[in-house]
Amino acid sequence: MNSYLNSKNRKGNMKVSIITTTYNSALTVKDTLESVNAQIYPHIEHIIVDGNSKDNTLEIVKKYGKRVSILISEPDNGIYDAMNKGIRAATGDVIGILNSDDFFTSDDVISTIVIAFENNDIEAVYGDVHYVNPNNLNKCLRYYSSAVFRSSLFKFGLMPAHPSFYVKRSCYEKYGVYSLDYKIASDFDLLVRFLHIHKIKYKYLKKDFVTMRNGGVSTKNLNSKAILNKEIAQACKKYGIRTNPLLLSLKYLYKIFEIR
């Protein structure tokens, strides 16, 4: 708790907007909400963007979302459209995404992020995440470290862990939000745009930000991986990054070393 409260270099009351998109997320969203509630940093704006869920997601949000200040529930055009709605509604100085089947690994994640922004001339931070067995949340299957990231690695389809990416709201205002041209790889497109094309100032934090249940849309089967690689190649071409199927396939070799 002290990491933020005892910091001698605090400069102000930076507000952090956390956007969670939901759709029929009743089985997992309680963990997400409670991990936001547990954050020791006080100035948090939790935004829920629900795609008109048919289960009891909204009831759970209303019961456990103690820090939810904005709730939008209406049909959308997919997860990136929902994220964009959250970004446009956000009033925080810094914005991050926390998916409805993920949760913060510890209670000082946001305070650590704020200290980094207050003590450095930066526009974004990112860190690490880890994947767990959905049936055993204490079982780490893969640890995704962003420590090795350099913008030159985009051509391999490698990027910082998106759920750990927190960026100043002004960057969205200047450089745009998530593109709806992609089914899976809009986060890759956005990170290339922010970090490689516009070269915003960023800092890596050696910290495990988020616990993620294994089996996300981009990795659930071979077809999803094929779509992902096609869209990554599309984004690279768009931004003048030279790549090819062989280079993109090498990222799976690298990911073997992340398995626990």
C-alpha positions in Angstrom: 0.0 0.0 0.0 2.9 2.2 1.0 4.4 2.0 -2.6 2.1 4.9 -3.5 1.0 6.4 -0.1 4.6 6.6 1.1 6.1 7.9 -2.2 7.8 11.3 -1.6 7.6 12.2 -5.3 3.8 12.4 -5.6 2.9 15.3 -7.8 -0.9 15.3 -8.0 -4.1 13.4 -8.2 -3.8 11.7 -11.6 -7.0 9.9 -12.5 -6.8 6.5 -14.2 -9.6 5.2 -16.3 -9.9 1.4 -16.5 -12.2 0.2 -19.3 -13.8 -3.3 -19.1 -15.8 -4.6 -22.0 -18.4 -7.3 -21.2 -20.7 -9.6 -23.1 -22.3 -12.5 -21.3 -19.4 -12.4 -18.8 -21.2 -13.5 -15.7 -18.8 -16.4 -15.0 -15.7 -14.2 -14.8 -16.5 -10.5 -14.3 -16.8 -10.7 -10.5 -13.1 -11.4 -10.3 -12.4 -8.4 -12.6 -14.5 -6.1 -10.5 -13.1 -7.2 -7.2 -9.5 -6.8 -8.4 -10.4 -3.2 -9.4 -12.1 -2.6 -6.0 -8.9 -3.9 -4.3 -6.6 -1.4 -5.9 -5.0 0.8 -3.3 -4.8 3.8 -5.6 -7.8 6.1 -4.9 -8.4 8.0 -8.1 -9.8 5.3 -10.4 -12.6 5.6 -12.9 -13.9 2.1 -13.8 -15.9 2.1 -17.0 -18.0 -0.9 -18.0 -19.1 -1.2 -21.7 -21.5 -4.0 -22.1 -22.7 -5.4 -25.4 -26.3 -5.9 -24.2 -25.6 -9.1 -22.3 -28.3 -11.8 -22.1 -27.1 -13.3 -18.9 -26.8 -11.7 -15.4 -23.6 -9.8 -16.2 -25.2 -6.4 -15.4 -26.6 -7.6 -12.1 -23.1 -8.7 -11.1 -21.6 -5.4 -12.2 -24.2 -3.5 -10.2 -23.6 -5.7 -7.1 -19.8 -5.9 -7.1 -18.7 -2.9 -9.2 -18.0 -0.5 -6.2 -15.7 1.6 -8.3 -17.8 1.6 -11.5 -18.6 5.2 -12.4 -19.8 4.8 -16.0 -21.9 1.9 -17.2 -22.9 1.6 -20.9 -25.0 -1.3 -22.1 -26.1 -1.4 -25.7 -25.3 -3.5 -28.8 -21.9 -2.9 -30.4 -19.8 -3.9 -33.4 -17.4 -6.1 -31.5 -14.8 -5.7 -28.7 -12.8 -2.9 -30.3 -15.9 -0.9 -30.9 -16.8 -1.4 -27.2 -13.3 -0.3 -26.2 -13.6 2.8 -28.3 -16.9 3.7 -26.6 -15.1 3.4 -23.3 -12.2 5.6 -24.4 -14.6 8.3 -25.6 -16.4 8.2 -22.3 -13.2 8.3 -20.2 -12.2 11.4 -18.3 -9.0 10.0 -16.8 -5.5 11.3 -17.5 -4.4 7.7 -18.3 -6.4 4.9 -19.8 -6.0 1.1 -19.7 -8.0 -1.9 -20.7 -8.9 -4.8 -18.3 -10.8 -7.6 -20.0 -13.8 -9.2 -18.3 -12.1 -12.6 -17.9 -8.9 -11.0 -16.5 -8.0 -9.5 -13.2 -5.2 -7.5 -11.6 -2.5 -9.7 -10.2 -1.9 -7.5 -7.1 -3.5 -4.5 -5.3 -0.7 -2.1 -6.2 -0.8 -2.3 -10.0 -2.4 1.0 -10.6 -0.4 2.8 -7.9 2.8 1.5 -9.6 1.6 2.8 -12.9 0.9 6.2 -11.5 4.2 6.5 -9.8 5.9 5.7 -13.1 4.0 8.5 -14.9 4.6 11.0 -12.1 8.3 10.4 -12.0 9.1 10.1 -15.7 8.6 12.1 -18.8 6.5 9.4 -20.6 3.2 8.9 -22.4 2.8 5.2 -21.8 3.9 2.3 -19.7 3.6 -1.5 -20.1 4.6 -4.5 -18.1 4.1 -8.3 -17.9 1.0 -10.6 -17.7 0.6 -14.3 -17.1 -1.9 -16.9 -18.3 -3.6 -19.3 -15.9 -5.7 -22.4 -16.2 -9.4 -21.3 -16.2 -10.2 -24.1 -13.8 -7.2 -23.4 -11.5 -6.4 -19.7 -11.3 -3.2 -20.5 -9.3 -1.8 -22.6 -12.1 0.5 -20.4 -14.3 0.6 -21.8 -17.8 2.6 -19.0 -19.5 4.4 -15.9 -18.3 4.4 -13.1 -21.0 7.2 -10.7 -20.3 7.4 -7.4 -22.2 11.0 -6.8 -21.2 12.5 -7.8 -24.5 10.2 -5.6 -26.6 11.8 -3.2 -29.1 9.9 -1.6 -32.0 12.0 -3.7 -34.4 10.2 -6.8 -33.2 6.9 -5.7 -34.6 7.9 -7.4 -37.9 7.8 -10.7 -36.0 4.3 -10.0 -34.7 5.7 -9.4 -31.2 4.4 -6.5 -29.1 4.1 -5.5 -25.4 1.4 -7.3 -23.5 -1.7 -5.3 -24.4 -3.5 -5.8 -21.1 -0.6 -4.1 -19.4 -0.6 -1.1 -21.7 -1.6 2.2 -20.0 -1.4 5.4 -22.1 -2.3 9.1 -21.7 -5.7 9.9 -22.9 -4.2 12.7 -25.0 -2.5 10.0 -27.2 -5.9 8.6 -28.2 -7.1 12.2 -29.0 -4.0 12.8 -31.2 -3.4 9.4 -32.8 -6.8 7.7 -32.9 -8.5 4.8 -31.2 -8.8 1.1 -32.1 -9.4 0.4 -35.8 -12.5 -1.6 -36.7 -10.8 -3.0 -39.8 -9.5 -6.0 -37.8 -11.3 -8.8 -36.0 -8.4 -9.8 -33.7 -5.3 -7.6 -34.3 -6.5 -4.0 -33.7 -4.5 -3.9 -30.5 -1.4 -4.7 -32.6 -2.3 -2.0 -35.1 -2.7 0.5 -32.2 0.6 -0.3 -30.6 2.4 0.0 -33.9 0.8 3.3 -34.5 1.6 4.7 -31.0 5.0 3.2 -30.4 6.5 2.9 -33.9 4.9 5.5 -36.1 4.3 8.3 -33.6 7.2 7.2 -31.3 5.5 8.2 -28.1 7.7 8.0 -25.0 7.2 4.8 -23.0 8.7 2.9 -20.1 8.7 -0.9 -19.3 7.8 -1.8 -15.7 9.1 -5.1 -14.4 5.8 -6.1 -12.8 3.2 -8.7 -13.4 0.1 -6.5 -14.1 -2.7 -8.9 -15.1 -3.7 -12.5 -14.6 -5.4 -13.8 -17.8 -7.5 -17.0 -18.2 -6.1 -19.1 -21.1 -8.1 -19.5 -24.2 -8.5 -15.9 -25.6 -9.9 -15.3 -29.0 -6.5 -14.8 -30.7 -5.1 -18.2 -29.5 -8.1 -20.5 -29.2 -7.6 -22.5 -32.4 -5.5 -22.7 -35.6 -8.1 -20.6 -37.5 -7.8 -17.8 -35.0 -4.0 -17.8 -35.3 -4.3 -17.7 -39.1 -6.6 -14.7 -39.0 -4.3 -13.0 -36.4 -1.2 -13.5 -38.6 -3.1 -12.3 -41.7 -4.2 -9.1 -39.9 -0.8 -8.5 -38.4 0.7 -8.7 -41.9 -2.0 -6.3 -43.0 -1.1 -3.8 -40.3 2.6 -4.1 -41.0 2.0 -3.4 -44.7 -0.1 -0.4 -43.7 2.7 1.1 -41.7 5.6 0.1 -44.0 7.0 -2.6 -41.8 8.6 -5.4 -43.9 7.5 -8.9 -42.8 6.5 -12.3 -44.2 4.8 -15.5 -43.0 8.1 -17.0 -41.9 9.0 -14.1 -39.7 5.6 -14.1 -38.2 5.7 -17.8 -37.4 8.9 -17.3 -35.4 6.9 -15.7 -32.6 5.5 -19.1 -31.7 9.0 -20.4 -31.2 9.7 -17.5 -28.9 6.5 -18.2 -26.9 7.6 -21.7 -26.2 10.1 -20.2 -23.7 7.3 -18.4 -21.9 5.6 -21.7 -21.0 5.7 -22.6 -17.3 
